[in-house]
Amino acid sequence: SPQNLVLKWKITHPGIDNKSLCARETGLDRKTVAKWWGNELSAQDQVMKWKITHPGIDNKSQCAKDTGLSRPTVAKWW
């Protein structure tokens, strides 16, 4: 999966904080790398974390934007 590719790249390139280089070397789109960069949490956990850190905000679109997840994925785990 793209998430695993990004994670493996980060593990094999310790100390290199370069999303563009990761994208080039893995063949992934830069936006895909950005989506999974630092997001070792599952999609479900990311949505739950967002809801906890944004109490009282019932906005799936904002959650999707902030987490980099698709709107349907956020809706699935809302």
N, C-alpha and C positions, 0 to 999 in steps of 0.2 A: 504494500500500500504506500501511497505518497508519504503518509505520516511516518511509517517505518523507514523509508528511504532517508527522510530528513534526519530522523533520530540517529540512524546508523552513520550518516555523514558527520553529524556533530560529534559522535563518539570517536570516530576515526580521525577527526581534525580538532583535537582539543586546543582551546585557546584561540581558535579562528572564528571570529564573529562576523561572517560575511555571507549574507543571504544570496547575493548575486553569484558568488563563486560556487556556493552549494547548488544553485539552480543550474549553472553551466555544467558542473561535474555530474549531476544526477540526471540531467535532461528534463527536469521538471520546470514548469513555468515559475517565474519569480513570485507571482501572487500565490501559487500553491505552496512554495517554500515559506513565504511569509505567514500563511495561514497556520502552518504546523510548527513554526519556529517558536520554541518555548512552550508549546502546547502539548505536553506529554499526557495531559488529561484526556480522557475519552470525551466525545461530543456531549454525552449525557452529563458528565461531571462538569464540563465547561459551562453548560447552561445552568446547572444547579449553582455553581460558584457565582455566576453572573447575577442570578436572582438573589442570592444571599447578600452580595456586595452592593446591590441596587434595590434596597427594600422599598416597597411602595411603587416601583416603576413596572407597569404592566405593558411593556413595549417589546414585542418579539423582534421587530425590525431593528431596533437599537441594539438588542442583544446580538443579533446576527452581525451587524456592522462591527461591534466591539470585539467579538470573538473570532470573526473571520469565517464563521460557519454559514452555511446557506440558510435562507429563511425556512425552507421545508424541514431542515434538520433541527433547527431551533424549535419549530412548532411540534415536531415529533416528541421532543424531550421536555416541552414546557410544562 
